[in-house]
Amino acid sequence: MNVNDFMAKHGITDADLERMAAPYEDGSIELEPDGKVFIGSHLDTVGTRRATVVNDEKDT
């Protein structure tokens, strides 16, 4: 599914997307009082190991 299909499926217009992005882009977003923003892999934050899974091509 591409971005346009996703937006159409959920009834999101370009104007909606611009409105939702504005607080992030202009730095005015308000976080919860104890809210933390983590940068980087979420796996580094939760301490989970990464694993590589290989599937047989016939299963895809």
Buried (B, 14 or more C-beta within 10 A) or exposed (E): EEEEEEBEEEEEEEEEEEEEEEEEEEEEEEEEEEEEEEEEEEEEEEEEEEEEEEEEEEEE
